[in-house]
Amino acid sequence: MSTPPPKVNDPIQAPRGTQDILPSEQKYWEYVVETGKSIFRGWHFQRLDTPIFEELELFQRSVGEETDIVAKEMFELKSRSGGSHYVLRPEGTAAIVRAYIEHGMRSWPKPVKLFYVGPYFRYDRPQAGRFRQFHQIGLEVFGSAAPITDAQVIYLIHLFFRQLGLEEYTVHINTLGEPTERKTYIKLLKDHYRRNRTKLCQDCKERLVTNPLRLLDCKEEKCQQLANTAPRLLDHVSEPSRLHFEAVLKTLDELEVPYAVTPSLVRGLDYYTHTVFEFVPKSKEGISQGSLAGGGRYNGLLKQLGGKETSAVGASCGIERIIQQLKEEGVELSVTDAPQLFVAHLGEQAKHHTLHILRQLQEANIPFAESLDRDGMQPQLKMADRLGAPWSLIIGHKEVIDKTVILRSMESGMQEVIPQETMVEELKRRLNIAQPE
């Protein structure tokens, strides 16, 4: 039996796997993004924004054609001319690298440090912590091969989370060495899994052929048991790769960053070399899609995308997951949805004069609410109560003539008259708004 077509007036909902970020949630988004921007700019990272759609080839060449992202999860766009093949960007690093090469950033003073904020897209089954449109804030460093740069990127994400108020997480870290070093290891890994092929989930049976390293990352219980008994990549990397990794760990120890060496950590992108890491909440250890942030080193990616060989390392943080973790840890934000001040008027002349008052408040960065479309004092004060404003500023005909305003405490009902010329300074004092230095 076919599904009847929707009626013309049926309500339309947001696409599956997306969400509307309502006003009540915006304080979390602003808190996370502004905190990240402040920290990254403080360490001289510069912001770079890239288009939300790119050529398909960019991700085929960078992320890898055999990865789940490219093979199964990208939103493809049809161009009307048929000459180009675009996709909505599924991750941030490849696009940043493309921009780095295209705009000649190789000539900039090294290291080049960039950060980004924006939406990303993956066509996958929506579940807790995973959306088809999700948002990330991330950073990339180009032109440094030093182990301390790996540790610095991890440390910055750690500082970011600590400043947000998050504490319940561990950095899972591993090394992948160089691609040439992995060939012998991958052969050993395949032999281990072939001997136990009947215990693998269907996805891992495919990965055994297409992307063997990803076998270690599967969260199915039986596959995890096999990963725990698999050969360790760390035991098969070269001496320089091992020393690089040990130097990273030593720096993290000195910086008191909580970490755990995790041999099964490989991440889902083909471009990684050497250090890889994820920030995982302690409550979500071993759970798929549980990490708050992740990243690693990708020394070969720039050459792979047509640039000069350049060392690079980066990380990205999932904003939705960070917000969820803030709520789970009970972090209370200093920002509030309630306005501190409600501006009320009485009479037509006062209504128009109030517009000038509101401009003064806005220029002084004093947040306020108003209801200029309402007439009568009681409806306006009722609105101030509903909004939770602790103070009201009242302007009537007499106040316009006298060049004054009335400041009213919504809790006690006490009122006092304030000259307009000292209104801004008095409000900042009462509302505890910091004066500019």
Secondary structure, DSSP 8 states (H G I E B T S, - for coil): -------TTS-----TT-----HHHHHHHHHHHHHHHHHHHHTT-EE----SEEEHHHHIIIIITTSHHHHHS--EEE-SSSS-EEEE-S-SHHHHHHHHHHTTGGGSSSSEEEEEEEEEE-----BTTB-SEEEEEEEEEES---HHHHHHHHHHHHHHHHHHT--SEEEEEEE---HHHHHHHHHHHHHHHHTTGGGS-HHHHHHHHH-GGGGGG--SHHHHHHHHTS--GGGGS-HHHHHHHHHHHHHHHHHT--EEE-TT---S-TT-EEEEEEEEEGGGTT-TT--SEEEEE-TTHHHHTTS----EEEEEEEHHHHHHHHHHTT---S--SS-SEEEEE-SHHHHHHHHHHHHHHHHTT---EE-TT--SHHHHHHHHHHHT-SEEEEE-HHHHHHTEEEEEETTT--EEEEEGGGHHHHHHHHTT-----
